[in-house]
Amino acid sequence: MRERGYVMVEFHVAPSGDDASAGTAKRPFATMSQARDAARQVDGDVVVLLRAGTHVLTEPLTLTAADSGINFQAYGYGTDAQEKVIISGGREVTGWRVTDDVWLAEVGELNARQLHVDGRRAERAGIDRLPGEVTTTSTGYVVDSLAWQSPADVEFVYRGVYPWTEARCPVATVTGDGPVKITMVQPAFAWANDLYNSSYEGQNSHGPGLPTRLENDASFLTEPGTFVLDRSRVGRHLLRYLPREGEHPQHTTAVVPVLETLLVASGTTEVNLRGLTFADATWLRPGDQRGFLHYHGNGFYEGGPINKITFGEGAWVMVPAESSLIPACLQFDDCARVEIEGCRFTRMGAAGVGFSRGSKLAVRGCGFDTLSASAITVTDASTVLIADNRVHHVGLEYSGSPGISIMGTHGCTVAHNEITDVPHCGIVAGTGEGTRILRNHTARTMGVLADGGGVYLSGPQGTSAENNAVVGGNLIVDTRTPYNFGLYTDYGAAWVTVEENVVLRADNTAVLTVSPPLEHVVYRNNYWDADPVGAADPPAGVTYEGNATLPDEDELNAVTAALQAKTGPRRTSP
């Protein structure tokens, strides 16, 4: 780490710049990596001012301990003259030709799980089920007939394998004319058969079952605004896009995310990102032979031991002994004193920002949208602040993804965020200490999968009242799918105080009776439109006092309006 002083040196970067220049305002660098390298020669802190335009990365920007004290921000940040800066890991698709109203473009060896046209997400084309009679085998399926054009590009989606789970597995081969044998990739399909086994209320399940959606074959391309990628010709992959009304190939910008990571920081201290838009990143891992065997939240299975968990008489479920986590497109490992402020994260094929370990980390006043997974994930870090952010339309490809996820944290505060239109939980907190979830507004959560809530806590949250978790002053409305709990303390949650929240229009407002049971959990002075499950006879580990069930609509509206004025972001997010 270089010596630190009181000098603040400025470098400038512009899309039209030159890395052989001096990096001044009049002679800016062309790349952020060149500015980083120049900063390493400076004793003191450095601010890298990025000028307006799209800065296209050809490789991830990496930061190490040698880059401590570096700051990247939009030119004019915090003023009316702030410039719009986009940092992109994408590639523009050109050379379209049109055949039968479908746009076609050769993209070489490029893989594409996402496509954005004039900034709007294009869906991968798909259908809802296998045709005709289907027989399940140990290696896949048998059907009467198929008319797929590129079978090895097809990916099966399994929504609701468990109520909280959505898996993905690619096809390996299709053989025969009738019957047709579909062989799934290995080891993914074998792992799925090992993992997805359960029994509940006399109903046993084995394996992933039948797919609920099939994606990525030209025969599926029937809806405007959808695309497929045909990889049947080595090195000459063909992108097909069915345009929306009014789109024209000569007047439309289509971008495929190429980089899987935009920024990786390891062991870096005192780094700030301000006023920047990060866009166009992907995650290709689910399309390989391992598939995506999702279990819960951001966790997925990659082989290894599986445990049998029992809950209630005769009910059990198999769960991974260890899970991997969906990666983030901006990842910070073992970093300290990192601040991300006023940035936007969009058009990404994984999570937005990820922190692993480290301390004194902050994400403030940012916007997150159009992400395949979560907005923010934090694991095993301390003294973390996630505040005043707007999160919406995330988890678009991996439906178990929470809006914000914290696991194993110490002293993490999640406050004044707005999380809307997400497929599962709004905020998830796993085992930790001293967590504060305060004055957040969640709406239209649990849009796809079940068994979750607007705010969800699982496992012990401390060891005493000194380091417990507090869930206070949150507004939780419109928790959508059946079998959910708007405010959910689950699976042995302990040392939690839940107070002064409002929960409306959920399948269930909350639940006090779970397995393993709650311990040292207090529900106090909350308002809801229906009693929580178990409220009539709270279990021994729960204190239930001062809560009010208000079925009267006028009373509810008054309480909701009063709390809404105090929740959500206190500043404008991008």
RODO-2510 file (C-alpha; in nm, 4 decimals, decimal comma):
residues 574
     n   res          X          Y          Z
     1     m     0,0000     0,0000     0,0000
     2     r     0,1377     0,3381    -0,0976
     3     e     0,2040     0,6127     0,1537
     4     r    -0,0982     0,8301     0,2207
     5     g    -0,0882     1,2045     0,2516
     6     y    -0,3185     1,5025     0,2199
     7     v    -0,2795     1,5539    -0,1547
     8     m    -0,5877     1,4943    -0,3711
     9     v    -0,4762     1,4383    -0,7278
    10     e    -0,7238     1,4501    -1,0174
    11     f    -0,7149     1,2372    -1,3295
    12     h    -0,9684     1,2643    -1,6105
    13     v    -1,1050     0,9846    -1,8302
    14     a    -1,3185     1,0332    -2,1422
    15     p    -1,4413     0,7884    -2,4089
    16     s    -1,2627     1,0067    -2,6647
    17     g    -0,9418     1,0249    -2,4619
    18     d    -0,5991     0,8718    -2,5147
    19     d    -0,4144     0,6487    -2,2689
    20     a    -0,0873     0,7959    -2,3934
    21     s    -0,1917     1,1414    -2,2745
    22     a    -0,1427     1,3044    -1,9346
    23     g    -0,4893     1,2377    -1,7928
    24     t    -0,5649     1,6068    -1,7463
    25     a    -0,8944     1,7824    -1,8133
    26     k    -0,7745     1,8865    -2,1582
    27     r    -0,5870     1,5618    -2,2319
    28     p    -0,7876     1,2839    -2,0610
    29     f    -0,7074     0,9161    -2,0489
    30     a    -0,9257     0,6775    -2,2488
    31     t    -0,9662     0,4049    -1,9843
    32     m    -1,0283     0,3683    -1,6138
    33     s    -0,7480     0,1120    -1,5923
    34     q    -0,4947     0,3666    -1,7178
    35     a    -0,6155     0,6148    -1,4556
    36     r    -0,5814     0,3434    -1,1911
    37     d    -0,2245     0,2693    -1,3020
    38     a    -0,1362     0,6383    -1,2940
    39     a    -0,2868     0,6679    -0,9458
    40     r    -0,0499     0,4008    -0,8193
    41     q     0,2368     0,6416    -0,8778
    42     v     0,0822     0,9087    -0,6545
    43     d     0,1420     0,9560    -0,2821
    44     g    -0,2014     1,0501    -0,1568
    45     d    -0,5625     1,0141    -0,2539
    46     v    -0,6766     1,0260    -0,6146
    47     v    -1,0098     1,1175    -0,7700
    48     v    -1,0746     0,9914    -1,1210
    49     l    -1,3290     1,2133    -1,2931
    50     l    -1,5190     1,0373    -1,5692
    51     r    -1,6612     1,2466    -1,8492
    52     a    -1,9946     1,1920    -2,0216
    53     g    -2,0520     0,8947    -2,2474
    54     t    -2,0233     0,5176    -2,2480
    55     h    -1,6957     0,3782    -2,1203
    56     v    -1,6726     0,0261    -2,2648
    57     l    -1,4662    -0,2200    -2,0624
    58     t    -1,2834    -0,4978    -2,2453
    59     e    -1,1864    -0,6617    -1,9160
    60     p    -1,2926    -0,6124    -1,5540
    61     l    -1,1411    -0,3213    -1,3635
    62     t    -0,9372    -0,4768    -1,0818
    63     l    -0,8403    -0,2972    -0,7619
    64     t    -0,5976    -0,4235    -0,5007
    65     a    -0,4414    -0,2891    -0,1818
    66     a    -0,2147    -0,0815    -0,4073
    67     d    -0,5237     0,1143    -0,5171
    68     s    -0,6373     0,2228    -0,1718
    69     g    -0,7497     0,5829    -0,1632
    70     i    -0,8765     0,5923    -0,5218
    71     n    -1,2160     0,7450    -0,6030
    72     f    -1,4117     0,7186    -0,9271
    73     q    -1,6909     0,9667    -0,9861
    74     a    -1,8893     1,1358    -1,2587
    75     y    -1,7616     1,4785    -1,3578
    76     g    -1,9660     1,7413    -1,1756
    77     y    -2,1051     1,4903    -0,9272
    78     g    -2,3541     1,6435    -0,6880
    79     t    -2,4120     1,9530    -0,9006
    80     d    -2,6563     2,0502    -1,1745
    81     a    -2,3704     2,0002    -1,4200
    82     q    -2,3174     1,6321    -1,3338
    83     e    -2,2443     1,4378    -1,6509
    84     k    -2,4053     1,1051    -1,7424
    85     v    -2,1428     0,8325    -1,7289
    86     i    -2,2087     0,4703    -1,8264
    87     i    -1,9547     0,1948    -1,7594
    88     s    -2,0477    -0,0950    -1,9843
    89     g    -1,9316    -0,4509    -2,0222
    90     g    -2,1422    -0,5011    -2,3326
    91     r    -2,0946    -0,5276    -2,7052
    92     e    -2,3164    -0,3615    -2,9613
    93     v    -2,4635    -0,6010    -3,2160
    94     t    -2,4271    -0,4818    -3,5757
    95     g    -2,4671    -0,6282    -3,9207
    96     w    -2,8300    -0,7292    -3,8823
    97     r    -3,0093    -0,8811    -4,1788
    98     v    -3,3838    -0,9410    -4,1885
    99     t    -3,5470    -1,2700    -4,2871
   100     d    -3,9223    -1,3280    -4,2428
   101     d    -3,9428    -1,0316    -4,0037
   102     v    -3,6693    -1,1802    -3,7800
   103     w    -3,3410    -0,9926    -3,7355
   104     l    -3,0310    -1,2113    -3,7718
   105     a    -2,6721    -1,1302    -3,6759
   106     e    -2,3620    -1,3479    -3,6641
   107     v    -2,1775    -1,2875    -3,3360
   108     g    -1,8771    -1,5196    -3,3638
   109     e    -1,8097    -1,7169    -3,0447
   110     l    -2,0171    -1,4846    -2,8292
   111     n    -2,2563    -1,6398    -2,5780
   112     a    -2,5645    -1,4388    -2,4945
   113     r    -2,8037    -1,4998    -2,2074
   114     q    -2,9300    -1,1412    -2,2179
   115     l    -3,0010    -0,8834    -2,4874
   116     h    -3,1036    -0,5203    -2,4432
   117     v    -3,2556    -0,3247    -2,7287
   118     d    -3,2581     0,0539    -2,6906
   119     g    -3,2041    -0,0042    -2,3201
   120     r    -3,5014    -0,2395    -2,2801
   121     r    -3,4581    -0,6004    -2,1774
   122     a    -3,5455    -0,8556    -2,4450
   123     e    -3,6749    -1,1857    -2,3064
   124     r    -3,5233    -1,5153    -2,4146
   125     a    -3,7887    -1,6821    -2,6277
   126     g    -3,9596    -1,9757    -2,4628
   127     i    -4,2642    -2,1998    -2,4320
   128     d    -4,4445    -2,3206    -2,1211
   129     r    -4,4295    -2,6995    -2,1488
   130     l    -4,3053    -3,0030    -2,3338
   131     p    -4,5505    -3,1099    -2,6047
   132     g    -4,7745    -3,4166    -2,5858
   133     e    -4,7259    -3,7099    -2,3531
   134     v    -4,4049    -3,6921    -2,1494
   135     t    -4,2211    -3,9726    -1,9700
   136     t    -3,9520    -3,8907    -1,7153
   137     t    -3,6331    -4,0985    -1,7157
   138     s    -3,3197    -4,1024    -1,5011
   139     t    -3,1374    -3,8963    -1,7642
   140     g    -3,4161    -3,6760    -1,9002
   141     y    -3,7449    -3,7221    -2,0815
   142     v    -3,9161    -3,9034    -2,3670
   143     v    -4,1786    -3,7276    -2,5828
   144     d    -4,3706    -3,8219    -2,8950
   145     s    -4,2112    -3,5641    -3,1261
   146     l    -4,0162    -3,2389    -3,1366
   147     a    -3,9371    -2,9760    -3,3999
   148     w    -3,6527    -2,7876    -3,2323
   149     q    -3,3903    -2,6325    -3,4581
   150     s    -3,0943    -2,6294    -3,2165
   151     p    -3,1707    -2,8748    -2,9312
   152     a    -2,8361    -2,8388    -2,7532
   153     d    -2,9114    -2,4684    -2,6953
   154     v    -3,2395    -2,5326    -2,5130
   155     e    -3,2541    -2,4724    -2,1368
   156     f    -3,5262    -2,6088    -1,9074
   157     v    -3,6611    -2,4004    -1,6202
   158     y    -3,8151    -2,5684    -1,3149
   159     r    -4,0228    -2,3156    -1,1228
   160     g    -4,1420    -2,4218    -0,7786
   161     v    -3,9417    -2,7455    -0,7413
   162     y    -3,9717    -2,6448    -0,3800
   163     p    -4,2118    -2,3520    -0,3302
   164     w    -3,9112    -2,1196    -0,2850
   165     t    -3,6926    -2,2735    -0,5563
   166     e    -3,6417    -2,2313    -0,9313
   167     a    -3,3791    -2,4416    -1,1108
   168     r    -3,2299    -2,4399    -1,4619
   169     c    -3,0779    -2,7269    -1,6569
   170     p    -2,9616    -2,7316    -2,0222
   171     v    -3,0394    -3,0044    -2,2747
   172     a    -2,7451    -3,2184    -2,3912
   173     t    -2,8897    -3,4109    -2,6870
   174     v    -3,2151    -3,4964    -2,8590
   175     t    -3,2285    -3,8294    -3,0469
   176     g    -3,4903    -4,0233    -3,2402
   177     d    -3,7848    -3,9245    -3,4584
   178     g    -4,0649    -4,0689    -3,2486
   179     p    -4,0468    -4,1352    -2,9706
   180     v    -3,7871    -3,8619    -2,9042
   181     k    -3,5323    -3,9001    -2,6228
   182     i    -3,4232    -3,5796    -2,4485
   183     t    -3,0985    -3,6248    -2,2555
   184     m    -3,0144    -3,3514    -2,0052
   185     v    -2,6609    -3,2341    -1,9286
   186     q    -2,4570    -3,3994    -1,6582
   187     p    -2,3772    -3,3657    -1,3774
   188     a    -2,6578    -3,1092    -1,3431
   189     f    -2,9487    -3,3476    -1,3962
   190     a    -2,8061    -3,6124    -1,1630
   191     w    -2,7512    -3,3447    -0,8993
   192     a    -3,1125    -3,2328    -0,9434
   193     n    -3,2369    -3,5881    -0,8877
   194     d    -3,0243    -3,6140    -0,5736
   195     l    -3,1228    -3,2769    -0,4302
   196     y    -3,4891    -3,2196    -0,5033
   197     n    -3,6603    -3,4746    -0,2796
   198     s    -3,9226    -3,4009    -0,0161
   199     s    -4,2332    -3,5177     0,1638
   200     y    -4,5116    -3,2932     0,2910
   201     e    -4,8673    -3,3745     0,3948
   202     g    -4,8405    -3,7219     0,2475
   203     q    -4,7115    -3,6007    -0,0894
   204     n    -4,3674    -3,7252    -0,1911
   205     s    -4,1601    -3,5691    -0,4692
   206     h    -3,8449    -3,6923    -0,6405
   207     g    -3,6249    -3,5008    -0,8792
   208     p    -3,7028    -3,1741    -1,0550
   209     g    -4,0163    -3,3047    -1,2263
   210     l    -4,1373    -3,1602    -1,5542
   211     p    -4,0043    -2,8237    -1,6721
   212     t    -4,2340    -2,5246    -1,6347
   213     r    -4,0630    -2,3353    -1,9174
   214     l    -3,8311    -2,4159    -2,2071
   215     e    -3,6058    -2,1411    -2,3467
   216     n    -3,3804    -2,0609    -2,6408
   217     d    -3,4776    -2,2308    -2,9652
   218     a    -3,5716    -2,0598    -3,2914
   219     s    -3,9025    -2,2485    -3,2947
   220     f    -3,9975    -2,0622    -2,9744
   221     l    -3,9507    -1,7200    -3,1358
   222     t    -4,3115    -1,6009    -3,1680
   223     e    -4,3437    -1,3008    -2,9318
   224     p    -4,2108    -0,9564    -3,0337
   225     g    -3,9246    -0,8406    -2,8135
   226     t    -3,7760    -1,1892    -2,7677
   227     f    -3,4495    -1,3451    -2,8870
   228     v    -3,2608    -1,6739    -2,9142
   229     l    -2,8944    -1,7619    -2,9642
   230     d    -2,8140    -2,0505    -3,1988
   231     r    -2,4688    -2,1970    -3,1206
   232     s    -2,4927    -2,4982    -3,3532
   233     r    -2,2169    -2,3634    -3,5806
   234     v    -1,8830    -2,3440    -3,3983
   235     g    -1,7463    -1,9900    -3,4006
   236     r    -2,0464    -1,8612    -3,5984
   237     h    -2,3160    -1,8199    -3,3381
   238     l    -2,6361    -1,6691    -3,4746
   239     l    -2,8448    -1,4199    -3,2771
   240     r    -3,2128    -1,4018    -3,3728
   241     y    -3,4396    -1,1213    -3,2551
   242     l    -3,8098    -1,0685    -3,3238
   243     p    -3,8524    -0,6894    -3,3074
   244     r    -4,1183    -0,4912    -3,1319
   245     e    -4,3439    -0,2688    -3,3358
   246     g    -4,1599     0,0383    -3,4645
   247     e    -3,8076    -0,1022    -3,4216
   248     h    -3,5753    -0,0916    -3,7226
   249     p    -3,2265    -0,2480    -3,7377
   250     q    -3,0667     0,0686    -3,8733
   251     h    -3,2111     0,2900    -3,5989
   252     t    -3,1913     0,0586    -3,2980
   253     t    -2,9067    -0,0091    -3,0554
   254     a    -2,8853    -0,3716    -2,9445
   255     v    -2,6295    -0,4630    -2,6774
   256     v    -2,5239    -0,8074    -2,5544
   257     p    -2,3545    -0,8156    -2,2108
   258     v    -2,0132    -0,9788    -2,2524
   259     l    -1,8132    -0,9336    -1,9298
   260     e    -1,9287    -1,1287    -1,6263
   261     t    -1,7663    -0,8814    -1,3865
   262     l    -1,7235    -0,5070    -1,4267
   263     l    -1,5171    -0,4380    -1,1137
   264     v    -1,3329    -0,6616    -0,8683
   265     a    -1,1709    -0,5153    -0,5564
   266     s    -0,9664    -0,7247    -0,3142
   267     g    -0,8025    -0,5913    -0,0002
   268     t    -0,8662    -0,2319    -0,1065
   269     t    -0,9407     0,0445     0,1437
   270     e    -1,0980     0,3885     0,1091
   271     v    -1,2566     0,3474    -0,2327
   272     n    -1,5511     0,5595    -0,3451
   273     l    -1,7788     0,5247    -0,6476
   274     r    -2,0084     0,8213    -0,7072
   275     g    -2,2627     0,9124    -0,9715
   276     l    -2,1807     0,6309    -1,2151
   277     t    -2,4035     0,3924    -1,4085
   278     f    -2,2769     0,0345    -1,4310
   279     a    -2,4426    -0,1714    -1,7040
   280     d    -2,4274    -0,4665    -1,9390
   281     a    -2,2746    -0,7614    -1,7537
   282     t    -2,3696    -1,1282    -1,7688
   283     w    -2,3255    -1,4628    -1,5907
   284     l    -2,2760    -1,7653    -1,8156
   285     r    -2,2364    -2,0361    -1,5494
   286     p    -2,6035    -2,1597    -1,5530
   287     g    -2,5706    -2,2572    -1,9185
   288     d    -2,2870    -2,5052    -1,8704
   289     q    -2,2917    -2,8723    -1,7708
   290     r    -2,3483    -2,7863    -1,4036
   291     g    -2,6730    -2,5983    -1,4688
   292     f    -2,8228    -2,3880    -1,1928
   293     l    -2,9556    -2,6004    -0,9086
   294     h    -3,1081    -2,3275    -0,6938
   295     y    -3,1993    -2,3947    -0,3340
   296     h    -3,2850    -2,0738    -0,1473
   297     g    -3,2198    -1,7027    -0,1895
   298     n    -2,8853    -1,6531    -0,3646
   299     g    -2,7699    -2,0064    -0,2890
   300     f    -2,7326    -2,2905    -0,5384
   301     y    -2,6001    -2,6469    -0,5269
   302     e    -2,2796    -2,7665    -0,6940
   303     g    -2,2602    -3,1228    -0,5733
   304     g    -2,1457    -3,2616    -0,2399
   305     p    -2,3296    -3,3747     0,0735
   306     i    -2,7052    -3,3267     0,1061
   307     n    -2,8849    -3,3200     0,4407
   308     k    -3,2351    -3,4376     0,5251
   309     i    -3,4206    -3,1786     0,7328
   310     t    -3,7399    -3,2804     0,9119
   311     f    -4,0125    -3,0388     1,0146
   312     g    -4,3328    -3,1678     1,1658
   313     e    -4,4574    -3,5251     1,1653
   314     g    -4,3598    -3,7088     0,8474
   315     a    -4,2453    -3,3917     0,6662
   316     w    -3,8906    -3,3592     0,5370
   317     v    -3,6863    -3,1913     0,2675
   318     m    -3,3364    -3,2450     0,1285
   319     v    -3,1060    -2,9418     0,1421
   320     p    -2,7430    -2,8831     0,0384
   321     a    -2,4849    -2,9112     0,3149
   322     e    -2,3072    -2,6224     0,1418
   323     s    -2,4249    -2,3693    -0,1151
   324     s    -2,2488    -2,1436    -0,3609
   325     l    -2,3731    -1,7880    -0,4105
   326     i    -2,4785    -1,6148    -0,7290
   327     p    -2,1910    -1,3728    -0,8006
   328     a    -2,2125    -0,9958    -0,8251
   329     c    -2,1059    -0,7920    -1,1257
   330     l    -1,9213    -0,5562    -0,8897
   331     q    -1,7488    -0,7588    -0,6191
   332     f    -1,5602    -0,6345    -0,3117
   333     d    -1,3648    -0,8903    -0,1061
   334     d    -1,1861    -0,8108     0,2211
   335     c    -1,2246    -0,4366     0,1602
   336     a    -1,2650    -0,1597     0,4152
   337     r    -1,4138     0,1901     0,4060
   338     v    -1,5855     0,1501     0,0697
   339     e    -1,8634     0,3923    -0,0233
   340     i    -2,0905     0,3599    -0,3254
   341     e    -2,3140     0,6621    -0,3606
   342     g    -2,5591     0,7917    -0,6198
   343     c    -2,4846     0,5138    -0,8696
   344     r    -2,7145     0,3083    -1,0888
   345     f    -2,6826    -0,0648    -1,1611
   346     t    -2,8796    -0,1979    -1,4551
   347     r    -2,8905    -0,4602    -1,7310
   348     m    -2,6880    -0,7211    -1,5418
   349     g    -2,7055    -1,0998    -1,5653
   350     a    -2,6203    -1,1669    -1,2000
   351     a    -2,6342    -0,9576    -0,8795
   352     g    -2,5443    -0,5879    -0,8754
   353     v    -2,3054    -0,5246    -0,5833
   354     g    -2,1490    -0,7928    -0,3637
   355     f    -1,9485    -0,7546    -0,0432
   356     s    -1,7672    -1,0500     0,1104
   357     r    -1,5965    -1,0026     0,4460
   358     g    -1,4515    -0,6543     0,5016
   359     s    -1,5828    -0,3699     0,7158
   360     k    -1,7165    -0,0147     0,7063
   361     l    -1,8984    -0,0581     0,3781
   362     a    -2,1795     0,1608     0,2476
   363     v    -2,4241     0,1701    -0,0441
   364     r    -2,6292     0,4897    -0,0346
   365     g    -2,8738     0,6607    -0,2645
   366     c    -2,8322     0,4151    -0,5525
   367     g    -3,0767     0,2684    -0,8018
   368     f    -3,0958    -0,0976    -0,9016
   369     d    -3,3124    -0,2289    -1,1838
   370     t    -3,3222    -0,4867    -1,4640
   371     l    -3,0980    -0,7373    -1,2871
   372     s    -3,1106    -1,1152    -1,3231
   373     a    -3,0420    -1,1646    -0,9511
   374     s    -3,0260    -0,9511    -0,6338
   375     a    -2,9399    -0,5841    -0,6055
   376     i    -2,7030    -0,6082    -0,3065
   377     t    -2,5517    -0,9119    -0,1337
   378     v    -2,3390    -0,8986     0,1808
   379     t    -2,1730    -1,2003     0,3449
   380     d    -1,9564    -1,2162     0,6577
   381     a    -1,8919    -0,8408     0,6729
   382     s    -1,9157    -0,5919     0,9595
   383     t    -2,0344    -0,2331     1,0004
   384     v    -2,2348    -0,2141     0,6796
   385     l    -2,4838     0,0561     0,5791
   386     i    -2,7393    -0,0012     0,2996
   387     a    -2,9558     0,3085     0,2911
   388     d    -3,1784     0,5233     0,0706
   389     n    -3,1637     0,2919    -0,2307
   390     r    -3,4377     0,2095    -0,4807
   391     v    -3,4549    -0,1529    -0,5942
   392     h    -3,7061    -0,2727    -0,8520
   393     h    -3,7433    -0,5366    -1,1229
   394     v    -3,4576    -0,7558    -1,0068
   395     g    -3,4414    -1,1356    -0,9929
   396     l    -3,5580    -1,1425    -1,3543
   397     e    -3,3711    -1,4649    -1,4373
   398     y    -3,3176    -1,6234    -1,0952
   399     s    -3,6521    -1,5912    -0,9221
   400     g    -3,5362    -1,6895    -0,5740
   401     s    -3,3157    -1,3809    -0,5519
   402     p    -3,4013    -1,1317    -0,2727
   403     g    -3,3849    -0,7608    -0,3411
   404     i    -3,1253    -0,7163    -0,0637
   405     s    -2,9502    -1,0084     0,1081
   406     i    -2,7262    -1,0033     0,4161
   407     m    -2,5734    -1,3187     0,5643
   408     g    -2,3357    -1,3611     0,8558
   409     t    -2,3036    -0,9874     0,9151
   410     h    -2,2135    -0,7959     1,2310
   411     g    -2,3593    -0,4479     1,2736
   412     c    -2,5402    -0,4212     0,9403
   413     t    -2,8066    -0,1531     0,8930
   414     v    -3,0599    -0,1710     0,6104
   415     a    -3,2606     0,1502     0,6283
   416     h    -3,4880     0,3725     0,4209
   417     n    -3,4748     0,1555     0,1102
   418     e    -3,7604     0,1020    -0,1334
   419     i    -3,7861    -0,2508    -0,2761
   420     t    -4,0627    -0,3166    -0,5278
   421     d    -4,1550    -0,5687    -0,7971
   422     v    -3,9293    -0,8569    -0,6958
   423     p    -3,9950    -1,2302    -0,7489
   424     h    -3,9315    -1,3451    -0,3916
   425     c    -3,8303    -1,1715    -0,0665
   426     g    -3,7659    -0,7984    -0,0480
   427     i    -3,5013    -0,8099     0,2282
   428     v    -3,3383    -1,1279     0,3624
   429     a    -3,1203    -1,1497     0,6745
   430     g    -2,9514    -1,4771     0,7597
   431     t    -2,7744    -1,5531     1,0851
   432     g    -2,5887    -1,2479     1,2164
   433     e    -2,5518    -1,0022     1,5021
   434     g    -2,6732    -0,6482     1,5578
   435     t    -2,8779    -0,6233     1,2384
   436     r    -3,1040    -0,3207     1,1971
   437     i    -3,3795    -0,3286     0,9320
   438     l    -3,5439     0,0111     0,9701
   439     r    -3,8003     0,2209     0,7839
   440     n    -3,7868     0,0344     0,4556
   441     h    -4,0801     0,0198     0,2147
   442     t    -4,1418    -0,3086     0,0337
   443     a    -4,4232    -0,3487    -0,2190
   444     r    -4,5179    -0,6152    -0,4702
   445     t    -4,2709    -0,8693    -0,3366
   446     m    -4,3098    -1,2478    -0,3745
   447     g    -4,4193    -1,1999    -0,7341
   448     v    -4,3152    -1,5460    -0,8566
   449     l    -4,2175    -1,7990    -0,5876
   450     a    -4,3732    -1,8763    -0,2491
   451     d    -4,2721    -1,9175     0,1171
   452     g    -4,1057    -1,5842     0,1850
   453     g    -4,1965    -1,2269     0,2715
   454     g    -4,1351    -0,8592     0,2304
   455     v    -3,8817    -0,8886     0,5141
   456     y    -3,7453    -1,2345     0,6004
   457     l    -3,5104    -1,3357     0,8836
   458     s    -3,3729    -1,6842     0,9397
   459     g    -3,1662    -1,8298     1,2222
   460     p    -3,0137    -1,6690     1,5345
   461     q    -2,9723    -1,2920     1,5107
   462     g    -2,7564    -1,2433     1,8172
   463     t    -2,6774    -1,3965     2,1550
   464     s    -2,8545    -1,1510     2,3868
   465     a    -3,0517    -0,8274     2,3943
   466     e    -2,7185    -0,6478     2,3581
   467     n    -2,6615    -0,7609     1,9991
   468     n    -3,0078    -0,8615     1,8799
   469     a    -3,1757    -0,7711     1,5519
   470     v    -3,4355    -0,4952     1,5287
   471     v    -3,6953    -0,4858     1,2515
   472     g    -3,8678    -0,1541     1,3034
   473     g    -4,0825     0,1037     1,1298
   474     n    -4,1081    -0,0826     0,7978
   475     l    -4,4028    -0,0614     0,5599
   476     i    -4,4683    -0,4002     0,3968
   477     v    -4,7516    -0,4081     0,1446
   478     d    -4,8723    -0,6344    -0,1353
   479     t    -4,6840    -0,9558    -0,0672
   480     r    -4,8275    -1,1385    -0,3624
   481     t    -4,8085    -1,5134    -0,4143
   482     p    -5,0062    -1,7611    -0,2011
   483     y    -4,8309    -1,9029     0,1038
   484     n    -4,6267    -1,6058     0,2158
   485     f    -4,5795    -1,4093     0,5368
   486     g    -4,5359    -1,0356     0,4844
   487     l    -4,3023    -1,0115     0,7841
   488     y    -4,1359    -1,3503     0,8312
   489     t    -3,9159    -1,4663     1,1206
   490     d    -3,8310    -1,8234     1,0248
   491     y    -3,6249    -2,1320     1,0929
   492     g    -3,5120    -2,0830     1,4485
   493     a    -3,4870    -1,7050     1,4408
   494     a    -3,3718    -1,5848     1,7827
   495     w    -3,3046    -1,2529     1,9546
   496     v    -3,5215    -1,0384     1,7294
   497     t    -3,7376    -0,7386     1,8152
   498     v    -4,0106    -0,6656     1,5594
   499     e    -4,1799    -0,3352     1,6365
   500     e    -4,3865    -0,0534     1,4872
   501     n    -4,4175    -0,2093     1,1415
   502     v    -4,7230    -0,2028     0,9162
   503     v    -4,8120    -0,5115     0,7093
   504     l    -5,0974    -0,5027     0,4579
   505     r    -5,2334    -0,7263     0,1843
   506     a    -5,0240    -1,0363     0,2451
   507     d    -5,1398    -1,3968     0,2313
   508     n    -5,0407    -1,4005     0,6000
   509     t    -4,9149    -1,0946     0,7859
   510     a    -4,6594    -1,2843     0,9982
   511     v    -4,6041    -1,6253     1,1601
   512     l    -4,5115    -1,7055     1,5206
   513     t    -4,5089    -2,0861     1,4951
   514     v    -4,2198    -2,2191     1,2847
   515     s    -3,9737    -2,5083     1,2983
   516     p    -3,7240    -2,4904     1,4623
   517     p    -3,9184    -2,2628     1,6991
   518     l    -3,8557    -1,8930     1,7583
   519     e    -3,6612    -1,7974     2,0700
   520     h    -3,6339    -1,4550     2,2375
   521     v    -3,8468    -1,2940     1,9664
   522     v    -4,0606    -0,9893     2,0485
   523     y    -4,3503    -0,8667     1,8333
   524     r    -4,4509    -0,5283     1,9731
   525     n    -4,6718    -0,2377     1,8572
   526     n    -4,7145    -0,3558     1,4984
   527     y    -5,0196    -0,2909     1,2808
   528     w    -5,1730    -0,5329     1,0299
   529     d    -5,4967    -0,6130     0,8566
   530     a    -5,5072    -0,9733     0,9866
   531     d    -5,3722    -1,1586     1,2883
   532     p    -5,0386    -1,3381     1,2392
   533     v    -5,0409    -1,7176     1,2332
   534     g    -5,0117    -1,8297     1,5954
   535     a    -5,1068    -1,4933     1,7492
   536     a    -5,4000    -1,6431     1,9419
   537     d    -5,1624    -1,8643     2,1405
   538     p    -4,8039    -1,7357     2,1032
   539     p    -4,5368    -2,0020     2,1616
   540     a    -4,3043    -1,9852     2,4613
   541     g    -4,0212    -1,8174     2,2698
   542     v    -4,2339    -1,5238     2,1502
   543     t    -4,3501    -1,2119     2,3347
   544     y    -4,6569    -1,0713     2,1579
   545     e    -4,7738    -0,7381     2,2989
   546     g    -4,9315    -0,4095     2,1944
   547     n    -5,0001    -0,5193     1,8364
   548     a    -5,3165    -0,4046     1,6608
   549     t    -5,5185    -0,5766     1,3917
   550     l    -5,7133    -0,3079     1,2068
   551     p    -5,9688    -0,4475     0,9644
   552     d    -6,1203    -0,0995     0,9229
   553     e    -5,9948     0,0453     0,5952
   554     d    -5,9912     0,4073     0,7117
   555     e    -5,7847     0,3244     1,0195
   556     l    -5,5423     0,1239     0,8086
   557     n    -5,5061     0,4025     0,5548
   558     a    -5,4292     0,6543     0,8281
   559     v    -5,1618     0,4332     0,9874
   560     t    -5,0129     0,3483     0,6482
   561     a    -4,9959     0,7103     0,5350
   562     a    -4,8259     0,8173     0,8565
   563     l    -4,5610     0,5473     0,8246
   564     q    -4,5142     0,5886     0,4501
   565     a    -4,4021     0,9468     0,5048
   566     k    -4,1164     0,8120     0,7174
   567     t    -4,0077     0,5133     0,5075
   568     g    -3,8201     0,4689     0,1841
   569     p    -3,5328     0,6756     0,0421
   570     r    -3,4692     1,0232     0,1822
   571     r    -3,2907     1,1333    -0,1333
   572     t    -3,3429     1,0962    -0,5058
   573     s    -3,1867     0,7767    -0,6416
   574     p    -3,0755     0,7427    -1,0038
***
